[in-house]
Amino acid sequence: MATALNFSRGFKAELIQPYNFEMSRDLRPFLEEYWGSSFLIVLIYLLLIIVGQNCMRARKGFHLQGPLILWSSCLAIFSILGTVRMWKYMGILLFTRGFQQTVCFTSYTDDTIVKFWSCLFVLSKIVELGDTAFIILRKRPLIFVHWYHHSTVLLYTSFGYKDRVPSGGWFMTMNLGVHSIMYTYYTLKAAKVKQPSMLPMVITSLQILQMVMGAIFGILNYIWRQEKGCHTTMEHFFWSFMLYGTYFILFAHFFHKAYLRPKSKVKPKSQ
């Protein structure tokens, strides 16, 4: 393991060190320069949804059990690894620098570990669009919250990465944590392994909790925006609060429809 890079005052490098693979080439300059391409990617994604649904309308759905197991397991492994690294990092940062430092200041975003995983996190939002392909090819219902969430998360993640939104560390950490459980569930479900009946409800509940926490972090950013060194703007607050607010409404509605109505048996929404 290589020695970790110190960032502004006080964080002790010996508490968490980057692995050699986390010292790979930094793609931040490239991703920051071409972050606007995320709009084109989303446009293509939405067009492919229309084309795909039209093509499958007169066809029988594909089974795709093997590819679905492989797909979900790869995303599960990635999410679990990211969760372990980022929860450890953010936990240490929280206890050594304080909660406000993790929410309002961007000094930690230049750390080797954060740069590596945040880069992969942004790219993973493009990869995760493939979830929709499995829904269309298997002729499963494609609900609004699915494609809306995939589209806007990609856009906001690219924007937040480019602008170094300070609470982005928590956004990433929470999302990876939920995904590690969710994609593990999808893997076992595709493999026809019996699951606890309450697990889908737990996953959706965690997704809703993530939206609540995201909105709270946005509000705290706004409250602390006058603090010296706090890297927060009205633009950050507006988009984070608006998106997490709409996510909360949509996921809460999904929860009610999926688990509180006796007739409905809906699988947890893919992030």
C-alpha atoms as an extended CHARMM CRD file, in Angstrom:
* protein
*
       271  EXT
         1         1  MET       CA              0.0000000000        0.0000000000        0.0000000000  PROA      1               0.0000000000
         2         2  ALA       CA              1.1890000000        3.4590000000       -0.8170000000  PROA      2               0.0000000000
         3         3  THR       CA              1.3140000000        6.2950000000        1.6560000000  PROA      3               0.0000000000
         4         4  ALA       CA             -1.8080000000        8.3920000000        1.6700000000  PROA      4               0.0000000000
         5         5  LEU       CA             -1.7510000000       12.0160000000        0.7120000000  PROA      5               0.0000000000
         6         6  ASN       CA             -2.3510000000       14.5200000000        3.4750000000  PROA      6               0.0000000000
         7         7  PHE       CA             -4.9490000000       17.1350000000        2.7840000000  PROA      7               0.0000000000
         8         8  SER       CA             -5.4930000000       20.3840000000        4.6150000000  PROA      8               0.0000000000
         9         9  ARG       CA             -4.7580000000       20.5120000000        8.3260000000  PROA      9               0.0000000000
        10        10  GLY       CA             -5.3730000000       17.7410000000       10.7040000000  PROA      10              0.0000000000
        11        11  PHE       CA             -6.4000000000       14.5830000000        8.8720000000  PROA      11              0.0000000000
        12        12  LYS       CA             -4.0830000000       11.7410000000        9.8630000000  PROA      12              0.0000000000
        13        13  ALA       CA             -2.8720000000        9.8500000000        6.8070000000  PROA      13              0.0000000000
        14        14  GLU       CA             -1.9220000000        6.7360000000        8.7750000000  PROA      14              0.0000000000
        15        15  LEU       CA             -5.5770000000        6.0950000000        9.6840000000  PROA      15              0.0000000000
        16        16  ILE       CA             -6.4990000000        5.1090000000        6.1270000000  PROA      16              0.0000000000
        17        17  GLN       CA             -4.1390000000        4.5650000000        3.2210000000  PROA      17              0.0000000000
        18        18  PRO       CA             -4.8620000000        4.0950000000       -0.4690000000  PROA      18              0.0000000000
        19        19  TYR       CA             -4.1540000000        0.8110000000       -2.1900000000  PROA      19              0.0000000000
        20        20  ASN       CA             -1.8930000000        0.8530000000       -5.2100000000  PROA      20              0.0000000000
        21        21  PHE       CA             -4.8170000000        0.4880000000       -7.6170000000  PROA      21              0.0000000000
        22        22  GLU       CA             -6.3650000000        3.6090000000       -6.0720000000  PROA      22              0.0000000000
        23        23  MET       CA             -3.2700000000        5.5450000000       -7.1280000000  PROA      23              0.0000000000
        24        24  SER       CA             -4.1390000000        5.1090000000      -10.8070000000  PROA      24              0.0000000000
        25        25  ARG       CA             -4.3860000000        7.9760000000      -13.2640000000  PROA      25              0.0000000000
        26        26  ASP       CA             -6.7160000000       10.7690000000      -12.1730000000  PROA      26              0.0000000000
        27        27  LEU       CA             -9.5270000000       11.2180000000      -14.7050000000  PROA      27              0.0000000000
        28        28  ARG       CA            -11.0030000000       14.2530000000      -12.9720000000  PROA      28              0.0000000000
        29        29  PRO       CA             -9.6870000000       16.8170000000      -15.5280000000  PROA      29              0.0000000000
        30        30  PHE       CA            -11.2300000000       14.8070000000      -18.3830000000  PROA      30              0.0000000000
        31        31  LEU       CA            -14.5630000000       14.2230000000      -16.6240000000  PROA      31              0.0000000000
        32        32  GLU       CA            -14.7960000000       17.8490000000      -15.5260000000  PROA      32              0.0000000000
        33        33  GLU       CA            -14.1430000000       19.1040000000      -19.0530000000  PROA      33              0.0000000000
        34        34  TYR       CA            -16.6750000000       16.8230000000      -20.7080000000  PROA      34              0.0000000000
        35        35  TRP       CA            -19.3010000000       16.6540000000      -17.9710000000  PROA      35              0.0000000000
        36        36  GLY       CA            -21.8200000000       18.2430000000      -20.3790000000  PROA      36              0.0000000000
        37        37  SER       CA            -21.7180000000       15.0180000000      -22.3950000000  PROA      37              0.0000000000
        38        38  SER       CA            -23.9560000000       13.5280000000      -19.7060000000  PROA      38              0.0000000000
        39        39  PHE       CA            -26.8840000000       15.4140000000      -21.2970000000  PROA      39              0.0000000000
        40        40  LEU       CA            -26.1910000000       13.7010000000      -24.6280000000  PROA      40              0.0000000000
        41        41  ILE       CA            -25.8930000000       10.3270000000      -22.9070000000  PROA      41              0.0000000000
        42        42  VAL       CA            -29.2530000000       10.8260000000      -21.1890000000  PROA      42              0.0000000000
        43        43  LEU       CA            -30.8650000000       11.8930000000      -24.4830000000  PROA      43              0.0000000000
        44        44  ILE       CA            -29.5530000000        8.7660000000      -26.2090000000  PROA      44              0.0000000000
        45        45  TYR       CA            -30.7260000000        6.6870000000      -23.2320000000  PROA      45              0.0000000000
        46        46  LEU       CA            -34.2750000000        8.0410000000      -23.4820000000  PROA      46              0.0000000000
        47        47  LEU       CA            -34.3700000000        7.5520000000      -27.2530000000  PROA      47              0.0000000000
        48        48  LEU       CA            -33.1620000000        3.9720000000      -26.8770000000  PROA      48              0.0000000000
        49        49  ILE       CA            -35.9630000000        3.3290000000      -24.3880000000  PROA      49              0.0000000000
        50        50  ILE       CA            -38.5230000000        4.3790000000      -27.0050000000  PROA      50              0.0000000000
        51        51  VAL       CA            -36.8330000000        2.3900000000      -29.7600000000  PROA      51              0.0000000000
        52        52  GLY       CA            -36.3690000000       -0.6490000000      -27.5380000000  PROA      52              0.0000000000
        53        53  GLN       CA            -39.9790000000       -0.7240000000      -26.3780000000  PROA      53              0.0000000000
        54        54  ASN       CA            -41.2050000000       -0.3810000000      -29.9580000000  PROA      54              0.0000000000
        55        55  CYS       CA            -38.9480000000       -3.2130000000      -31.1190000000  PROA      55              0.0000000000
        56        56  MET       CA            -40.0530000000       -5.5140000000      -28.3050000000  PROA      56              0.0000000000
        57        57  ARG       CA            -43.7570000000       -4.7660000000      -28.6580000000  PROA      57              0.0000000000
        58        58  ALA       CA            -44.3570000000       -7.6030000000      -31.1150000000  PROA      58              0.0000000000
        59        59  ARG       CA            -41.7080000000       -9.9120000000      -29.6880000000  PROA      59              0.0000000000
        60        60  LYS       CA            -41.5930000000      -12.3280000000      -26.8020000000  PROA      60              0.0000000000
        61        61  GLY       CA            -39.4470000000      -11.2390000000      -23.8550000000  PROA      61              0.0000000000
        62        62  PHE       CA            -35.9780000000      -12.7620000000      -23.4790000000  PROA      62              0.0000000000
        63        63  HSD       CA            -35.1680000000      -14.8560000000      -20.4030000000  PROA      63              0.0000000000
        64        64  LEU       CA            -31.6150000000      -13.5320000000      -19.8180000000  PROA      64              0.0000000000
        65        65  GLN       CA            -31.1230000000      -15.2200000000      -16.4410000000  PROA      65              0.0000000000
        66        66  GLY       CA            -27.3840000000      -15.7820000000      -16.9060000000  PROA      66              0.0000000000
        67        67  PRO       CA            -26.5530000000      -12.2710000000      -18.1670000000  PROA      67              0.0000000000
        68        68  LEU       CA            -28.7340000000      -10.7510000000      -15.4310000000  PROA      68              0.0000000000
        69        69  ILE       CA            -26.9040000000      -12.6880000000      -12.7090000000  PROA      69              0.0000000000
        70        70  LEU       CA            -23.5360000000      -11.5850000000      -14.1190000000  PROA      70              0.0000000000
        71        71  TRP       CA            -24.6590000000       -7.9790000000      -14.5130000000  PROA      71              0.0000000000
        72        72  SER       CA            -26.1350000000       -7.6470000000      -11.0350000000  PROA      72              0.0000000000
        73        73  SER       CA            -23.2540000000       -9.4800000000       -9.3340000000  PROA      73              0.0000000000
        74        74  CYS       CA            -20.6580000000       -7.1850000000      -10.9460000000  PROA      74              0.0000000000
        75        75  LEU       CA            -22.5330000000       -4.0910000000       -9.8000000000  PROA      75              0.0000000000
        76        76  ALA       CA            -22.9810000000       -5.6360000000       -6.3470000000  PROA      76              0.0000000000
        77        77  ILE       CA            -19.2480000000       -6.3320000000       -5.9890000000  PROA      77              0.0000000000
        78        78  PHE       CA            -18.3580000000       -2.8230000000       -7.1480000000  PROA      78              0.0000000000
        79        79  SER       CA            -20.8640000000       -1.2770000000       -4.7260000000  PROA      79              0.0000000000
        80        80  ILE       CA            -19.6720000000       -3.3880000000       -1.8000000000  PROA      80              0.0000000000
        81        81  LEU       CA            -16.0230000000       -2.4790000000       -2.3830000000  PROA      81              0.0000000000
        82        82  GLY       CA            -16.9120000000        1.2020000000       -2.7370000000  PROA      82              0.0000000000
        83        83  THR       CA            -19.0440000000        1.0580000000        0.3950000000  PROA      83              0.0000000000
        84        84  VAL       CA            -16.2680000000       -0.4720000000        2.4950000000  PROA      84              0.0000000000
        85        85  ARG       CA            -13.7040000000        2.0880000000        1.3510000000  PROA      85              0.0000000000
        86        86  MET       CA            -15.9030000000        5.1910000000        1.4680000000  PROA      86              0.0000000000
        87        87  TRP       CA            -17.7180000000        4.4290000000        4.7300000000  PROA      87              0.0000000000
        88        88  LYS       CA            -14.3660000000        3.8710000000        6.4070000000  PROA      88              0.0000000000
        89        89  TYR       CA            -12.9820000000        7.0720000000        4.9210000000  PROA      89              0.0000000000
        90        90  MET       CA            -16.0120000000        9.2480000000        5.7120000000  PROA      90              0.0000000000
        91        91  GLY       CA            -16.2680000000        7.7630000000        9.2000000000  PROA      91              0.0000000000
        92        92  ILE       CA            -12.6670000000        8.6280000000       10.0010000000  PROA      92              0.0000000000
        93        93  LEU       CA            -13.1140000000       12.1030000000        8.5120000000  PROA      93              0.0000000000
        94        94  LEU       CA            -16.2640000000       12.5870000000       10.5700000000  PROA      94              0.0000000000
        95        95  PHE       CA            -14.5740000000       11.7160000000       13.8690000000  PROA      95              0.0000000000
        96        96  THR       CA            -11.3100000000       13.5800000000       13.1810000000  PROA      96              0.0000000000
        97        97  ARG       CA            -12.5930000000       16.7340000000       11.5070000000  PROA      97              0.0000000000
        98        98  GLY       CA            -16.2230000000       16.9990000000       12.5680000000  PROA      98              0.0000000000
        99        99  PHE       CA            -19.5830000000       16.7080000000       10.8140000000  PROA      99              0.0000000000
       100       100  GLN       CA            -19.5130000000       20.1720000000        9.2400000000  PROA      100             0.0000000000
       101       101  GLN       CA            -16.2210000000       19.3820000000        7.5260000000  PROA      101             0.0000000000
       102       102  THR       CA            -17.7920000000       16.3900000000        5.7630000000  PROA      102             0.0000000000
       103       103  VAL       CA            -20.8510000000       18.3510000000        4.6110000000  PROA      103             0.0000000000
       104       104  CYS       CA            -19.6620000000       21.8360000000        3.7700000000  PROA      104             0.0000000000
       105       105  PHE       CA            -15.9630000000       21.7850000000        2.9000000000  PROA      105             0.0000000000
       106       106  THR       CA            -14.2180000000       20.3100000000       -0.1410000000  PROA      106             0.0000000000
       107       107  SER       CA            -10.6520000000       19.8680000000        1.1240000000  PROA      107             0.0000000000
       108       108  TYR       CA            -11.0840000000       16.1080000000        1.3310000000  PROA      108             0.0000000000
       109       109  THR       CA            -12.1380000000       15.7800000000       -2.3240000000  PROA      109             0.0000000000
       110       110  ASP       CA             -8.4770000000       15.9480000000       -3.3880000000  PROA      110             0.0000000000
       111       111  ASP       CA             -7.5750000000       12.8910000000       -1.3420000000  PROA      111             0.0000000000
       112       112  THR       CA             -6.4090000000        9.9150000000       -3.3990000000  PROA      112             0.0000000000
       113       113  ILE       CA             -9.1130000000        7.5410000000       -2.1740000000  PROA      113             0.0000000000
       114       114  VAL       CA            -11.9370000000       10.0010000000       -2.7650000000  PROA      114             0.0000000000
       115       115  LYS       CA            -10.6790000000       10.9190000000       -6.2320000000  PROA      115             0.0000000000
       116       116  PHE       CA            -10.4900000000        7.2690000000       -7.2680000000  PROA      116             0.0000000000
       117       117  TRP       CA            -13.9060000000        6.1850000000       -6.0210000000  PROA      117             0.0000000000
       118       118  SER       CA            -15.7110000000        9.3710000000       -7.0380000000  PROA      118             0.0000000000
       119       119  CYS       CA            -14.3950000000        8.9140000000      -10.5800000000  PROA      119             0.0000000000
       120       120  LEU       CA            -15.6610000000        5.3210000000      -10.6950000000  PROA      120             0.0000000000
       121       121  PHE       CA            -18.9200000000        6.4290000000       -9.0980000000  PROA      121             0.0000000000
       122       122  VAL       CA            -19.6000000000        8.9450000000      -11.8810000000  PROA      122             0.0000000000
       123       123  LEU       CA            -18.8090000000        6.3770000000      -14.5610000000  PROA      123             0.0000000000
       124       124  SER       CA            -20.9490000000        3.7530000000      -12.8170000000  PROA      124             0.0000000000
       125       125  LYS       CA            -24.0250000000        5.9280000000      -13.3270000000  PROA      125             0.0000000000
       126       126  ILE       CA            -23.5460000000        5.4680000000      -17.0650000000  PROA      126             0.0000000000
       127       127  VAL       CA            -23.0960000000        1.7180000000      -16.6800000000  PROA      127             0.0000000000
       128       128  GLU       CA            -26.2270000000        1.4390000000      -14.5170000000  PROA      128             0.0000000000
       129       129  LEU       CA            -28.3580000000        2.6510000000      -17.4120000000  PROA      129             0.0000000000
       130       130  GLY       CA            -28.0270000000       -0.9430000000      -18.5800000000  PROA      130             0.0000000000
       131       131  ASP       CA            -30.5640000000       -1.9000000000      -15.8890000000  PROA      131             0.0000000000
       132       132  THR       CA            -33.2240000000       -0.4870000000      -18.1930000000  PROA      132             0.0000000000
       133       133  ALA       CA            -32.1100000000       -2.6850000000      -21.0810000000  PROA      133             0.0000000000
       134       134  PHE       CA            -32.8590000000       -5.7920000000      -19.0280000000  PROA      134             0.0000000000
       135       135  ILE       CA            -36.3150000000       -4.4650000000      -18.1760000000  PROA      135             0.0000000000
       136       136  ILE       CA            -37.1300000000       -3.7640000000      -21.8270000000  PROA      136             0.0000000000
       137       137  LEU       CA            -35.6320000000       -6.9760000000      -23.2340000000  PROA      137             0.0000000000
       138       138  ARG       CA            -37.4230000000       -9.0900000000      -20.6210000000  PROA      138             0.0000000000
       139       139  LYS       CA            -40.6580000000       -7.1200000000      -21.2460000000  PROA      139             0.0000000000
       140       140  ARG       CA            -41.0330000000       -6.0680000000      -17.6350000000  PROA      140             0.0000000000
       141       141  PRO       CA            -43.0100000000       -2.8980000000      -16.7330000000  PROA      141             0.0000000000
       142       142  LEU       CA            -40.8550000000        0.2270000000      -17.0350000000  PROA      142             0.0000000000
       143       143  ILE       CA            -42.1490000000        2.7020000000      -14.4640000000  PROA      143             0.0000000000
       144       144  PHE       CA            -41.5610000000        6.4580000000      -14.4890000000  PROA      144             0.0000000000
       145       145  VAL       CA            -39.4940000000        6.5370000000      -11.2960000000  PROA      145             0.0000000000
       146       146  HSD       CA            -36.9920000000        4.0980000000      -12.8510000000  PROA      146             0.0000000000
       147       147  TRP       CA            -35.9630000000        6.0650000000      -15.9350000000  PROA      147             0.0000000000
       148       148  TYR       CA            -36.4300000000        9.4680000000      -14.3030000000  PROA      148             0.0000000000
       149       149  HSD       CA            -34.1500000000        8.4970000000      -11.4460000000  PROA      149             0.0000000000
       150       150  HSD       CA            -31.4990000000        6.9730000000      -13.6950000000  PROA      150             0.0000000000
       151       151  SER       CA            -31.4880000000       10.0450000000      -15.9460000000  PROA      151             0.0000000000
       152       152  THR       CA            -31.3730000000       12.7300000000      -13.2850000000  PROA      152             0.0000000000
       153       153  VAL       CA            -28.8860000000       10.9130000000      -11.0550000000  PROA      153             0.0000000000
       154       154  LEU       CA            -26.4570000000       10.7490000000      -13.9640000000  PROA      154             0.0000000000
       155       155  LEU       CA            -26.8900000000       14.4550000000      -14.6800000000  PROA      155             0.0000000000
       156       156  TYR       CA            -26.6290000000       15.5460000000      -11.0520000000  PROA      156             0.0000000000
       157       157  THR       CA            -23.6710000000       13.2600000000      -10.3350000000  PROA      157             0.0000000000
       158       158  SER       CA            -21.7730000000       14.7130000000      -13.2980000000  PROA      158             0.0000000000
       159       159  PHE       CA            -22.6380000000       18.2500000000      -12.2140000000  PROA      159             0.0000000000
       160       160  GLY       CA            -21.7230000000       17.5820000000       -8.5780000000  PROA      160             0.0000000000
       161       161  TYR       CA            -18.4230000000       15.9970000000       -9.5780000000  PROA      161             0.0000000000
       162       162  LYS       CA            -17.5230000000       18.9150000000      -11.8320000000  PROA      162             0.0000000000
       163       163  ASP       CA            -18.5260000000       21.4950000000       -9.2150000000  PROA      163             0.0000000000
       164       164  ARG       CA            -17.1460000000       19.5400000000       -6.2540000000  PROA      164             0.0000000000
       165       165  VAL       CA            -20.3590000000       19.7430000000       -4.2670000000  PROA      165             0.0000000000
       166       166  PRO       CA            -19.0390000000       19.2800000000       -0.7000000000  PROA      166             0.0000000000
       167       167  SER       CA            -21.7330000000       16.9010000000        0.5280000000  PROA      167             0.0000000000
       168       168  GLY       CA            -21.1130000000       14.7360000000       -2.5310000000  PROA      168             0.0000000000
       169       169  GLY       CA            -18.9660000000       12.4700000000       -0.3560000000  PROA      169             0.0000000000
       170       170  TRP       CA            -22.0400000000       11.5120000000        1.6460000000  PROA      170             0.0000000000
       171       171  PHE       CA            -24.2320000000       11.2490000000       -1.4610000000  PROA      171             0.0000000000
       172       172  MET       CA            -21.7610000000        8.7690000000       -2.9320000000  PROA      172             0.0000000000
       173       173  THR       CA            -21.2730000000        6.8400000000        0.3020000000  PROA      173             0.0000000000
       174       174  MET       CA            -25.0010000000        6.4490000000        0.9710000000  PROA      174             0.0000000000
       175       175  ASN       CA            -25.7320000000        5.4660000000       -2.6370000000  PROA      175             0.0000000000
       176       176  LEU       CA            -23.0020000000        2.8240000000       -2.6880000000  PROA      176             0.0000000000
       177       177  GLY       CA            -24.2970000000        1.4120000000        0.5740000000  PROA      177             0.0000000000
       178       178  VAL       CA            -27.8620000000        1.0490000000       -0.6980000000  PROA      178             0.0000000000
       179       179  HSD       CA            -26.6690000000       -0.3660000000       -4.0120000000  PROA      179             0.0000000000
       180       180  SER       CA            -24.5090000000       -2.9870000000       -2.3260000000  PROA      180             0.0000000000
       181       181  ILE       CA            -27.6510000000       -4.4380000000       -0.7390000000  PROA      181             0.0000000000
       182       182  MET       CA            -29.9200000000       -3.8450000000       -3.7230000000  PROA      182             0.0000000000
       183       183  TYR       CA            -27.7260000000       -5.4320000000       -6.3920000000  PROA      183             0.0000000000
       184       184  THR       CA            -26.9340000000       -8.3650000000       -4.1100000000  PROA      184             0.0000000000
       185       185  TYR       CA            -30.6800000000       -8.8670000000       -3.8200000000  PROA      185             0.0000000000
       186       186  TYR       CA            -31.0820000000       -8.6810000000       -7.6020000000  PROA      186             0.0000000000
       187       187  THR       CA            -28.2680000000      -11.2180000000       -8.0830000000  PROA      187             0.0000000000
       188       188  LEU       CA            -29.8080000000      -13.7500000000       -5.7100000000  PROA      188             0.0000000000
       189       189  LYS       CA            -33.2780000000      -13.0680000000       -7.1200000000  PROA      189             0.0000000000
       190       190  ALA       CA            -32.0870000000      -13.7400000000      -10.6630000000  PROA      190             0.0000000000
       191       191  ALA       CA            -30.4200000000      -16.9290000000       -9.4240000000  PROA      191             0.0000000000
       192       192  LYS       CA            -33.7680000000      -17.9470000000       -7.8800000000  PROA      192             0.0000000000
       193       193  VAL       CA            -32.3340000000      -18.0330000000       -4.3720000000  PROA      193             0.0000000000
       194       194  LYS       CA            -35.0380000000      -17.6080000000       -1.7470000000  PROA      194             0.0000000000
       195       195  GLN       CA            -35.0050000000      -14.1590000000       -0.1050000000  PROA      195             0.0000000000
       196       196  PRO       CA            -36.5020000000      -12.8500000000        3.1570000000  PROA      196             0.0000000000
       197       197  SER       CA            -39.9580000000      -11.5370000000        2.2780000000  PROA      197             0.0000000000
       198       198  MET       CA            -39.2310000000       -8.2100000000        3.9840000000  PROA      198             0.0000000000
       199       199  LEU       CA            -36.0080000000       -7.5180000000        2.0690000000  PROA      199             0.0000000000
       200       200  PRO       CA            -37.5770000000       -5.6040000000       -0.8590000000  PROA      200             0.0000000000
       201       201  MET       CA            -39.3910000000       -3.3360000000        1.6090000000  PROA      201             0.0000000000
       202       202  VAL       CA            -36.1590000000       -2.7840000000        3.5560000000  PROA      202             0.0000000000
       203       203  ILE       CA            -34.3130000000       -1.8170000000        0.3690000000  PROA      203             0.0000000000
       204       204  THR       CA            -36.9840000000        0.6880000000       -0.6540000000  PROA      204             0.0000000000
       205       205  SER       CA            -37.0210000000        2.0830000000        2.9020000000  PROA      205             0.0000000000
       206       206  LEU       CA            -33.2650000000        2.6070000000        2.7260000000  PROA      206             0.0000000000
       207       207  GLN       CA            -33.7030000000        4.3690000000       -0.6030000000  PROA      207             0.0000000000
       208       208  ILE       CA            -36.2660000000        6.7220000000        0.9580000000  PROA      208             0.0000000000
       209       209  LEU       CA            -33.9590000000        7.3340000000        3.9360000000  PROA      209             0.0000000000
       210       210  GLN       CA            -31.1900000000        8.2030000000        1.4780000000  PROA      210             0.0000000000
       211       211  MET       CA            -33.4390000000       10.8330000000       -0.0930000000  PROA      211             0.0000000000
       212       212  VAL       CA            -34.2890000000       12.3160000000        3.3140000000  PROA      212             0.0000000000
       213       213  MET       CA            -30.6160000000       12.5070000000        4.2880000000  PROA      213             0.0000000000
       214       214  GLY       CA            -29.7100000000       14.0190000000        0.9140000000  PROA      214             0.0000000000
       215       215  ALA       CA            -32.2820000000       16.7880000000        1.4280000000  PROA      215             0.0000000000
       216       216  ILE       CA            -30.9800000000       17.3980000000        4.9740000000  PROA      216             0.0000000000
       217       217  PHE       CA            -27.4070000000       17.7180000000        3.7300000000  PROA      217             0.0000000000
       218       218  GLY       CA            -28.5880000000       20.2210000000        1.1250000000  PROA      218             0.0000000000
       219       219  ILE       CA            -30.3100000000       22.2940000000        3.8190000000  PROA      219             0.0000000000
       220       220  LEU       CA            -27.1920000000       22.1850000000        6.0240000000  PROA      220             0.0000000000
       221       221  ASN       CA            -25.1060000000       23.3430000000        3.0560000000  PROA      221             0.0000000000
       222       222  TYR       CA            -27.4160000000       26.3280000000        2.7280000000  PROA      222             0.0000000000
       223       223  ILE       CA            -27.3540000000       27.1210000000        6.4670000000  PROA      223             0.0000000000
       224       224  TRP       CA            -23.5590000000       26.9250000000        6.6610000000  PROA      224             0.0000000000
       225       225  ARG       CA            -22.8930000000       28.6900000000        3.3630000000  PROA      225             0.0000000000
       226       226  GLN       CA            -21.5590000000       31.8080000000        5.1480000000  PROA      226             0.0000000000
       227       227  GLU       CA            -18.8940000000       29.8270000000        6.9970000000  PROA      227             0.0000000000
       228       228  LYS       CA            -15.3820000000       30.6560000000        5.8960000000  PROA      228             0.0000000000
       229       229  GLY       CA            -14.2010000000       28.0050000000        3.4460000000  PROA      229             0.0000000000
       230       230  CYS       CA            -17.6550000000       26.5140000000        2.8980000000  PROA      230             0.0000000000
       231       231  HSD       CA            -17.9090000000       25.6570000000       -0.7760000000  PROA      231             0.0000000000
       232       232  THR       CA            -21.6580000000       25.9810000000       -1.2990000000  PROA      232             0.0000000000
       233       233  THR       CA            -23.7330000000       28.0230000000       -3.7190000000  PROA      233             0.0000000000
       234       234  MET       CA            -27.4340000000       28.6010000000       -4.2460000000  PROA      234             0.0000000000
       235       235  GLU       CA            -27.1400000000       26.4920000000       -7.3890000000  PROA      235             0.0000000000
       236       236  HSD       CA            -25.8820000000       23.5260000000       -5.3250000000  PROA      236             0.0000000000
       237       237  PHE       CA            -28.7000000000       23.9580000000       -2.8200000000  PROA      237             0.0000000000
       238       238  PHE       CA            -31.4290000000       24.3550000000       -5.4290000000  PROA      238             0.0000000000
       239       239  TRP       CA            -30.5800000000       21.2860000000       -7.4960000000  PROA      239             0.0000000000
       240       240  SER       CA            -29.7920000000       18.9810000000       -4.5920000000  PROA      240             0.0000000000
       241       241  PHE       CA            -32.9310000000       19.9380000000       -2.6710000000  PROA      241             0.0000000000
       242       242  MET       CA            -35.1670000000       19.8080000000       -5.7430000000  PROA      242             0.0000000000
       243       243  LEU       CA            -33.8980000000       16.4300000000       -6.9140000000  PROA      243             0.0000000000
       244       244  TYR       CA            -33.8850000000       14.7810000000       -3.5160000000  PROA      244             0.0000000000
       245       245  GLY       CA            -37.3240000000       16.2590000000       -2.8520000000  PROA      245             0.0000000000
       246       246  THR       CA            -38.7580000000       14.7550000000       -6.0350000000  PROA      246             0.0000000000
       247       247  TYR       CA            -36.9830000000       11.4670000000       -5.3650000000  PROA      247             0.0000000000
       248       248  PHE       CA            -38.5280000000       11.3130000000       -1.9120000000  PROA      248             0.0000000000
       249       249  ILE       CA            -42.0310000000       11.9060000000       -3.2870000000  PROA      249             0.0000000000
       250       250  LEU       CA            -41.6130000000        9.3270000000       -6.0560000000  PROA      250             0.0000000000
       251       251  PHE       CA            -40.0660000000        6.6620000000       -3.8390000000  PROA      251             0.0000000000
       252       252  ALA       CA            -42.6280000000        7.2350000000       -1.0860000000  PROA      252             0.0000000000
       253       253  HSD       CA            -45.3920000000        6.8070000000       -3.6800000000  PROA      253             0.0000000000
       254       254  PHE       CA            -43.6810000000        3.6790000000       -4.9680000000  PROA      254             0.0000000000
       255       255  PHE       CA            -43.4140000000        2.3250000000       -1.4030000000  PROA      255             0.0000000000
       256       256  HSD       CA            -47.1180000000        2.9010000000       -0.8120000000  PROA      256             0.0000000000
       257       257  LYS       CA            -48.0980000000        1.2880000000       -4.1000000000  PROA      257             0.0000000000
       258       258  ALA       CA            -45.6850000000       -1.6350000000       -3.7660000000  PROA      258             0.0000000000
       259       259  TYR       CA            -46.0090000000       -2.5960000000       -0.1200000000  PROA      259             0.0000000000
       260       260  LEU       CA            -49.0390000000       -0.9370000000        1.4640000000  PROA      260             0.0000000000
       261       261  ARG       CA            -51.6230000000       -1.8970000000       -1.1510000000  PROA      261             0.0000000000
       262       262  PRO       CA            -52.5690000000       -5.5730000000       -0.7190000000  PROA      262             0.0000000000
       263       263  LYS       CA            -52.8330000000       -6.2410000000       -4.4730000000  PROA      263             0.0000000000
       264       264  SER       CA            -49.4030000000       -4.8700000000       -5.3990000000  PROA      264             0.0000000000
       265       265  LYS       CA            -46.2930000000       -6.9820000000       -5.4220000000  PROA      265             0.0000000000
       266       266  VAL       CA            -43.6150000000       -4.8070000000       -6.9730000000  PROA      266             0.0000000000
       267       267  LYS       CA            -39.8910000000       -5.3430000000       -6.8340000000  PROA      267             0.0000000000
       268       268  PRO       CA            -37.7190000000       -2.5840000000       -5.3130000000  PROA      268             0.0000000000
       269       269  LYS       CA            -36.8170000000        0.1380000000       -7.8010000000  PROA      269             0.0000000000
       270       270  SER       CA            -33.3390000000       -0.0530000000       -9.3200000000  PROA      270             0.0000000000
       271       271  GLN       CA            -31.1400000000        3.0020000000       -8.4720000000  PROA      271             0.0000000000
